Amino acid sequence: MTTAVVATSFGGPESLELVETEVPAPGPGKVAISVLAIGVNPIDLKLYGGQMGNDPGSLPMRLGFEAAGVVTAVGPDANGPEGPVSVGDEVIVFRISGAYAGDVVVPASALVRKPVSLDWPQAAGLMLTGATAVHLLTATDVGEGDTVLIHGASGGVGLMAVQLAGLRGARVIATASEHRHGLLEELGAEPVTYGDGLLGRVQALAPDGIDAALDLIGSDEALETSLALVADRDRIATIANFSAGSAGIKVLGGGPGADPGEEIRAGARVPLARHAGDGSLVVHLGATFPLDEVADAHRLVAAGKANGKVILLP
């Protein structure tokens, strides 16, 4: 048996409960994991908040897409992206369903090896935001010598996108609240405050133009500024404005009509672990909570005050 979190109804964090559930023996191609840390993401809240549908048949709903832990049992032919999986391996698990638990049984294909230099919370918080950032940068072909504008750069995906764009040799202009400018400067970005006059402030920083834009917040300002600055609409992408496809830009992620980019995101996992392991990519942690305080963790994420990745510890 293990402890898992479920949403028993659609609504807010008060809908979350801890339950005891069986842990089956891993079958062919699967492994059992003792979970040591779990990444919390805004999509987790949206799933039981009703924004992604409210079919009563999906309740009670297991939550969580990413975790990190130790392999405790291995089924036949359990091979991950880096080869055979063995009991005792320290791994990062992504993408799975139901990560909010003390133990999980998952396909071996969902595992990558945890770098020794990463602690458990960092490992658990790496993949969803990192893979999303890779998808955005790949879809807009950001590379050496480009100037990229990132809207909402101080959030989880934004902090990853800033760093990964820099690793690709791009110059990054990043919108954020003023109190987050210091962190963005440390990561190599040139921050600007969003709000009235944003277009002029970006033009002053980049008089030769913007090559690509990533919208991570979904505001009208982000869309309008991107359209005004980027000549090629194929190099504008959003993960937050699912009606923006009508403007000719790329809509990515799990929303209606969006490109999920499953192959790109899956292929990003091993390179992301390598970058995090060698220190060229940093997971910024905001807070950790015991698993039985999951409702408080979700309230912090909903309030937008985490200032980094929120992690659950079983």
VOPAGU-2260 file (C-alpha; in pm, 1 decimal, decimal comma):
REM VOPAGU-2260
SITE   aa  ch    i         X         Y         Z
SITE  MET   A    0       0,0       0,0       0,0
SITE  THR   A    1     100,4     360,3     -50,8
SITE  THR   A    2     -41,8     706,2      15,5
SITE  ALA   A    3    -165,4     904,0    -283,9
SITE  VAL   A    4    -342,8    1235,0    -340,5
SITE  VAL   A    5    -673,8    1243,1    -526,4
SITE  ALA   A    6    -917,6    1517,2    -615,5
SITE  THR   A    7   -1262,0    1396,1    -509,9
SITE  SER   A    8   -1451,8    1678,1    -681,1
SITE  PHE   A    9   -1393,9    1971,2    -913,2
SITE  GLY   A   10   -1303,1    2289,9    -731,5
SITE  GLY   A   11   -1022,9    2428,2    -518,6
SITE  PRO   A   12    -757,8    2270,3    -295,5
SITE  GLU   A   13   -1027,0    2169,6     -46,1
SITE  SER   A   14   -1113,2    1897,8    -301,2
SITE  LEU   A   15    -785,3    1714,4    -233,7
SITE  GLU   A   16    -766,6    1407,7     -11,5
SITE  LEU   A   17    -504,9    1151,7      84,8
SITE  VAL   A   18    -600,7     788,3      25,3
SITE  GLU   A   19    -434,9     451,1      67,0
SITE  THR   A   20    -396,3     257,9    -257,1
SITE  GLU   A   21    -241,4     -65,4    -376,1
SITE  VAL   A   22      95,4     -69,5    -552,2
SITE  PRO   A   23      89,6    -345,5    -814,2
SITE  ALA   A   24     396,3    -545,3    -908,7
SITE  PRO   A   25     553,0    -401,6   -1223,4
SITE  GLY   A   26     464,1    -587,2   -1540,6
SITE  PRO   A   27     661,0    -605,5   -1865,3
SITE  GLY   A   28     840,2    -281,6   -1944,4
SITE  LYS   A   29     744,6    -125,9   -1611,7
SITE  VAL   A   30     919,8     -39,7   -1284,1
SITE  ALA   A   31     818,4      50,0    -929,7
SITE  ILE   A   32     952,9     372,5    -781,1
SITE  SER   A   33     980,9     487,5    -420,8
SITE  VAL   A   34     900,1     855,2    -471,2
SITE  LEU   A   35    1119,3    1101,4    -280,3
SITE  ALA   A   36    1004,8    1432,4    -434,8
SITE  ILE   A   37     721,0    1549,0    -660,5
SITE  GLY   A   38     695,5    1855,4    -881,9
SITE  VAL   A   39     384,7    2072,9    -850,4
SITE  ASN   A   40     270,7    2255,8   -1164,2
SITE  PRO   A   41     -17,2    2493,1   -1244,5
SITE  ILE   A   42    -166,4    2232,8   -1479,5
SITE  ASP   A   43    -226,6    2011,3   -1174,1
SITE  LEU   A   44    -460,4    2274,6   -1030,4
SITE  LYS   A   45    -632,5    2333,9   -1363,6
SITE  LEU   A   46    -717,5    1965,5   -1405,4
SITE  TYR   A   47    -936,8    1945,9   -1097,0
SITE  GLY   A   48   -1029,4    2314,0   -1112,7
SITE  GLY   A   49   -1245,4    2240,1   -1415,4
SITE  GLN   A   50   -1052,5    2446,8   -1668,7
SITE  MET   A   51    -962,2    2132,5   -1866,0
SITE  GLY   A   52   -1308,1    1974,2   -1845,4
SITE  ASN   A   53   -1531,2    1852,2   -1565,5
SITE  ASP   A   54   -1638,4    1499,9   -1653,3
SITE  PRO   A   55   -1756,7    1336,5   -1327,3
SITE  GLY   A   56   -1633,2    1005,9   -1464,2
SITE  SER   A   57   -1272,7    1124,1   -1417,5
SITE  LEU   A   58   -1318,8    1145,9   -1039,3
SITE  PRO   A   59   -1153,6    1061,8    -808,0
SITE  MET   A   60    -857,0    1204,9   -1000,5
SITE  ARG   A   61    -491,5    1124,4    -941,5
SITE  LEU   A   62    -258,3    1420,4    -992,3
SITE  GLY   A   63     102,0    1488,9   -1083,4
SITE  PHE   A   64     318,6    1455,1   -1393,6
SITE  GLU   A   65     674,9    1454,5   -1257,9
SITE  ALA   A   66     869,2    1307,2    -968,9
SITE  ALA   A   67    1205,5    1169,2    -864,5
SITE  GLY   A   68    1290,7     862,6    -662,9
SITE  VAL   A   69    1458,0     522,1    -639,7
SITE  VAL   A   70    1371,0     209,5    -839,1
SITE  THR   A   71    1244,4     -64,5    -602,6
SITE  ALA   A   72    1127,9    -333,4    -846,8
SITE  VAL   A   73    1172,4    -402,7   -1216,6
SITE  GLY   A   74     948,1    -589,7   -1458,9
SITE  PRO   A   75    1072,7    -786,8   -1760,9
SITE  ASP   A   76    1228,1    -587,0   -2044,4
SITE  ALA   A   77    1237,9    -264,3   -1845,3
SITE  ASN   A   78    1446,0     -35,8   -2063,8
SITE  GLY   A   79    1457,4     341,3   -2038,7
SITE  PRO   A   80    1592,9     598,5   -2284,3
SITE  GLU   A   81    1942,9     535,3   -2145,0
SITE  GLY   A   82    1927,4     155,9   -2133,7
SITE  PRO   A   83    1818,8    -115,8   -1888,4
SITE  VAL   A   84    1678,1      -6,7   -1552,3
SITE  SER   A   85    1791,3    -174,4   -1228,4
SITE  VAL   A   86    1674,6    -181,9    -867,4
SITE  GLY   A   87    1845,8      97,6    -677,2
SITE  ASP   A   88    1872,3     335,8    -972,0
SITE  GLU   A   89    1808,6     699,5    -880,8
SITE  VAL   A   90    1578,4     839,0   -1147,2
SITE  ILE   A   91    1370,4    1131,3   -1267,1
SITE  VAL   A   92    1019,8    1030,6   -1374,5
SITE  PHE   A   93     842,6    1224,6   -1653,6
SITE  ARG   A   94     586,9    1222,1   -1803,8
SITE  ILE   A   95     355,4    1006,6   -1591,8
SITE  SER   A   96       8,8    1027,4   -1441,6
SITE  GLY   A   97     -48,6    1015,3   -1066,5
SITE  ALA   A   98     292,2    1127,7    -939,5
SITE  TYR   A   99     144,2    1260,1    -611,6
SITE  ALA   A  100     213,4     940,4    -418,9
SITE  GLY   A  101     467,6     762,1    -203,8
SITE  ASP   A  102     514,4     485,9    -460,9
SITE  VAL   A  103     427,6     456,1    -828,9
SITE  VAL   A  104     451,0     194,3   -1102,3
SITE  VAL   A  105     543,7     350,2   -1435,4
SITE  PRO   A  106     675,2     260,6   -1781,3
SITE  ALA   A  107    1053,2     237,4   -1784,3
SITE  SER   A  108    1041,3     466,1   -2088,8
SITE  ALA   A  109     940,9     750,2   -1851,3
SITE  LEU   A  110    1271,4     736,3   -1659,6
SITE  VAL   A  111    1599,4     918,7   -1698,1
SITE  ARG   A  112    1890,4     889,1   -1459,7
SITE  LYS   A  113    1912,4    1152,1   -1186,5
SITE  PRO   A  114    2245,2    1335,0   -1193,2
SITE  VAL   A  115    2436,5    1284,9    -868,3
SITE  SER   A  116    2477,1    1660,6    -828,7
SITE  LEU   A  117    2098,8    1722,8    -814,4
SITE  ASP   A  118    1912,1    1689,1    -487,2
SITE  TRP   A  119    1569,2    1527,2    -491,2
SITE  PRO   A  120    1358,9    1847,5    -502,3
SITE  GLN   A  121    1566,2    1987,2    -790,2
SITE  ALA   A  122    1535,3    1660,6    -980,3
SITE  ALA   A  123    1158,4    1647,1    -930,6
SITE  GLY   A  124    1114,1    2005,6   -1047,9
SITE  LEU   A  125    1322,0    1990,8   -1363,7
SITE  MET   A  126    1132,8    1819,3   -1638,4
SITE  LEU   A  127     786,2    1964,9   -1699,7
SITE  THR   A  128     896,2    2327,2   -1715,8
SITE  GLY   A  129    1223,3    2236,8   -1886,1
SITE  ALA   A  130    1060,4    2025,3   -2156,7
SITE  THR   A  131     799,6    2296,2   -2217,5
SITE  ALA   A  132    1074,9    2554,2   -2261,3
SITE  VAL   A  133    1258,9    2328,4   -2506,0
SITE  HIS   A  134     936,1    2286,6   -2706,0
SITE  LEU   A  135     888,9    2663,0   -2726,3
SITE  LEU   A  136    1247,4    2729,9   -2833,3
SITE  THR   A  137    1246,8    2447,5   -3087,0
SITE  ALA   A  138     913,0    2550,1   -3238,7
SITE  THR   A  139    1038,7    2906,7   -3289,0
SITE  ASP   A  140    1385,0    2795,1   -3405,5
SITE  VAL   A  141    1572,7    3006,7   -3150,9
SITE  GLY   A  142    1947,4    2978,4   -3199,1
SITE  GLU   A  143    2284,2    3147,8   -3214,9
SITE  GLY   A  144    2264,1    3523,8   -3266,4
SITE  ASP   A  145    1886,2    3552,7   -3227,6
SITE  THR   A  146    1717,5    3805,8   -3002,8
SITE  VAL   A  147    1419,3    3645,2   -2829,0
SITE  LEU   A  148    1150,7    3818,9   -2623,9
SITE  ILE   A  149    1009,6    3608,0   -2338,8
SITE  HIS   A  150     685,0    3728,8   -2180,7
SITE  GLY   A  151     643,1    3615,4   -1819,3
SITE  ALA   A  152    1004,8    3513,3   -1786,4
SITE  SER   A  153    1014,6    3486,7   -1406,8
SITE  GLY   A  154     772,1    3193,1   -1388,6
SITE  GLY   A  155     871,2    2828,1   -1391,5
SITE  VAL   A  156     877,2    2783,6   -1769,8
SITE  GLY   A  157    1021,6    3131,5   -1817,5
SITE  LEU   A  158    1323,9    3073,1   -1597,0
SITE  MET   A  159    1399,4    2756,5   -1791,8
SITE  ALA   A  160    1346,3    2928,1   -2127,7
SITE  VAL   A  161    1580,5    3213,8   -2033,4
SITE  GLN   A  162    1860,2    2973,1   -1945,5
SITE  LEU   A  163    1808,0    2738,2   -2239,2
SITE  ALA   A  164    1789,3    3025,1   -2488,7
SITE  GLY   A  165    2120,8    3148,3   -2351,4
SITE  LEU   A  166    2271,3    2801,9   -2395,4
SITE  ARG   A  167    2162,2    2819,7   -2760,1
SITE  GLY   A  168    2353,1    3144,9   -2803,2
SITE  ALA   A  169    2052,2    3377,8   -2810,1
SITE  ARG   A  170    2011,7    3720,0   -2653,9
SITE  VAL   A  171    1712,8    3725,5   -2416,7
SITE  ILE   A  172    1485,2    4019,1   -2336,9
SITE  ALA   A  173    1253,7    3916,6   -2054,5
SITE  THR   A  174     935,2    4074,3   -1918,1
SITE  ALA   A  175     869,0    4043,4   -1546,3
SITE  SER   A  176     773,9    4234,7   -1234,6
SITE  GLU   A  177    1051,7    4466,5   -1123,4
SITE  HIS   A  178    1126,6    4268,1    -806,7
SITE  ARG   A  179    1225,3    3970,4   -1027,7
SITE  HIS   A  180    1466,2    4164,6   -1247,7
SITE  GLY   A  181    1770,5    4082,1   -1036,7
SITE  LEU   A  182    1727,8    3707,9   -1080,2
SITE  LEU   A  183    1675,0    3742,6   -1454,4
SITE  GLU   A  184    1991,1    3950,6   -1484,9
SITE  GLU   A  185    2182,3    3679,7   -1296,7
SITE  LEU   A  186    2060,9    3432,0   -1558,7
SITE  GLY   A  187    2186,2    3652,3   -1841,8
SITE  ALA   A  188    1859,9    3812,0   -1952,5
SITE  GLU   A  189    1782,0    4180,5   -2002,4
SITE  PRO   A  190    1462,9    4239,5   -1801,2
SITE  VAL   A  191    1187,7    4488,7   -1878,3
SITE  THR   A  192     877,0    4565,5   -1677,5
SITE  TYR   A  193     550,5    4474,2   -1845,6
SITE  GLY   A  194     259,7    4719,9   -1863,1
SITE  ASP   A  195     195,5    5047,0   -2043,7
SITE  GLY   A  196     480,7    5136,9   -2277,0
SITE  LEU   A  197     621,3    4783,3   -2307,1
SITE  LEU   A  198     652,6    4804,6   -2685,3
SITE  GLY   A  199     866,4    5119,0   -2664,1
SITE  ARG   A  200    1086,8    4977,3   -2389,1
SITE  VAL   A  201    1161,1    4664,3   -2590,1
SITE  GLN   A  202    1227,8    4866,2   -2906,6
SITE  ALA   A  203    1473,8    5079,9   -2714,0
SITE  LEU   A  204    1662,7    4767,6   -2602,5
SITE  ALA   A  205    1650,9    4601,8   -2944,7
SITE  PRO   A  206    1641,6    4869,2   -3216,5
SITE  ASP   A  207    1743,8    4609,4   -3476,7
SITE  GLY   A  208    1434,6    4403,7   -3398,4
SITE  ILE   A  209    1319,8    4084,8   -3226,5
SITE  ASP   A  210    1364,5    3751,1   -3402,0
SITE  ALA   A  211    1129,6    3537,1   -3191,3
SITE  ALA   A  212     882,4    3576,7   -2905,7
SITE  LEU   A  213     753,2    3334,3   -2642,6
SITE  ASP   A  214     426,7    3411,5   -2464,5
SITE  LEU   A  215     401,7    3236,0   -2130,5
SITE  ILE   A  216     125,8    3449,0   -1974,8
SITE  GLY   A  217    -150,6    3479,0   -2235,0
SITE  SER   A  218    -219,0    3851,5   -2204,3
SITE  ASP   A  219    -337,9    4076,8   -2485,6
SITE  GLU   A  220     -26,4    4286,7   -2426,0
SITE  ALA   A  221     201,6    3988,8   -2484,7
SITE  LEU   A  222      28,7    3896,6   -2809,7
SITE  GLU   A  223       8,0    4250,1   -2946,5
SITE  THR   A  224     369,1    4331,4   -2858,3
SITE  SER   A  225     493,7    4010,0   -3016,3
SITE  LEU   A  226     298,7    4069,5   -3336,8
SITE  ALA   A  227     433,3    4424,6   -3357,4
SITE  LEU   A  228     796,3    4322,3   -3310,0
SITE  VAL   A  229     842,2    3985,0   -3480,5
SITE  ALA   A  230     821,2    3987,4   -3860,1
SITE  ASP   A  231     778,3    3611,2   -3900,6
SITE  ARG   A  232     465,6    3495,3   -3715,4
SITE  ASP   A  233     591,2    3139,4   -3739,3
SITE  ARG   A  234     850,2    3244,5   -3478,8
SITE  ILE   A  235     592,7    3348,5   -3219,0
SITE  ALA   A  236     461,3    3080,2   -2983,8
SITE  THR   A  237     228,6    3076,1   -2683,7
SITE  ILE   A  238     145,6    2819,6   -2416,2
SITE  ALA   A  239    -117,3    3039,7   -2251,8
SITE  ASN   A  240    -337,1    3201,8   -2518,8
SITE  PHE   A  241    -529,3    2923,7   -2690,1
SITE  SER   A  242    -724,6    3159,5   -2915,0
SITE  ALA   A  243    -407,0    3312,3   -3058,8
SITE  GLY   A  244    -382,3    3062,3   -3341,4
SITE  SER   A  245    -616,0    3282,5   -3540,4
SITE  ALA   A  246    -336,7    3540,7   -3548,2
SITE  GLY   A  247    -111,9    3292,1   -3726,7
SITE  ILE   A  248     117,1    3210,7   -3435,5
SITE  LYS   A  249     200,5    2871,1   -3284,8
SITE  VAL   A  250      -9,5    2747,7   -2994,2
SITE  LEU   A  251     167,4    2480,7   -2790,7
SITE  GLY   A  252      84,2    2258,0   -2494,4
SITE  GLY   A  253    -222,0    2078,7   -2368,6
SITE  GLY   A  254    -497,4    2326,8   -2449,5
SITE  PRO   A  255    -762,1    2298,5   -2722,0
SITE  GLY   A  256    -608,0    2288,2   -3067,6
SITE  ALA   A  257    -253,6    2315,4   -2932,7
SITE  ASP   A  258      47,7    2116,7   -3051,5
SITE  PRO   A  259     149,5    1892,5   -2758,7
SITE  GLY   A  260     498,7    1838,6   -2898,8
SITE  GLU   A  261     524,9    1496,9   -2736,2
SITE  GLU   A  262     832,3    1383,2   -2930,4
SITE  ILE   A  263    1018,4    1708,8   -2871,7
SITE  ARG   A  264     940,3    1706,2   -2499,9
SITE  ALA   A  265    1032,3    1340,1   -2457,1
SITE  GLY   A  266    1355,2    1392,9   -2646,7
SITE  ALA   A  267    1445,4    1687,4   -2423,9
SITE  ARG   A  268    1467,9    1480,7   -2104,8
SITE  VAL   A  269    1820,2    1341,1   -2128,9
SITE  PRO   A  270    1976,9    1674,1   -2239,7
SITE  LEU   A  271    1788,3    1857,8   -1963,5
SITE  ALA   A  272    1925,9    1617,5   -1702,5
SITE  ARG   A  273    2273,9    1660,5   -1844,3
SITE  HIS   A  274    2254,9    2041,5   -1832,8
SITE  ALA   A  275    2116,4    2036,4   -1478,6
SITE  GLY   A  276    2383,2    1791,3   -1374,2
SITE  ASP   A  277    2670,5    2004,7   -1498,8
SITE  GLY   A  278    2523,7    2322,2   -1349,0
SITE  SER   A  279    2449,1    2501,1   -1676,1
SITE  LEU   A  280    2075,2    2479,3   -1599,2
SITE  VAL   A  281    1942,5    2561,2   -1252,7
SITE  VAL   A  282    1609,5    2456,8   -1101,2
SITE  HIS   A  283    1492,0    2747,5    -885,6
SITE  LEU   A  284    1304,9    2616,6    -582,9
SITE  GLY   A  285    1032,4    2816,9    -414,4
SITE  ALA   A  286     899,0    2596,2    -134,0
SITE  THR   A  287     864,1    2236,3     -21,0
SITE  PHE   A  288     565,2    2080,0     155,7
SITE  PRO   A  289     497,4    1737,4     305,1
SITE  LEU   A  290     256,6    1537,3      90,7
SITE  ASP   A  291     -16,3    1572,5     353,7
SITE  GLU   A  292       2,1    1952,8     313,7
SITE  VAL   A  293     -71,7    1935,8     -58,6
SITE  ALA   A  294    -366,4    2175,7     -27,1
SITE  ASP   A  295    -138,8    2444,5     116,2
SITE  ALA   A  296     110,6    2384,8    -164,2
SITE  HIS   A  297    -164,1    2435,2    -421,9
SITE  ARG   A  298    -287,2    2751,4    -250,4
SITE  LEU   A  299      64,0    2895,3    -278,3
SITE  VAL   A  300      82,5    2810,2    -648,3
SITE  ALA   A  301    -267,0    2950,7    -710,2
SITE  ALA   A  302    -168,7    3277,3    -542,2
SITE  GLY   A  303     130,5    3313,7    -773,3
SITE  LYS   A  304     365,7    3374,5    -482,6
SITE  ALA   A  305     589,2    3068,7    -494,3
SITE  ASN   A  306     891,1    3247,7    -650,0
SITE  GLY   A  307    1019,1    2914,2    -776,3
SITE  LYS   A  308     924,7    2551,0    -807,5
SITE  VAL   A  309     694,6    2404,3    -541,4
SITE  ILE   A  310     782,7    2049,3    -438,5
SITE  LEU   A  311     594,4    1784,5    -240,0
SITE  LEU   A  312     788,1    1543,1     -17,9
SITE  PRO   A  313     618,7    1207,6      57,0
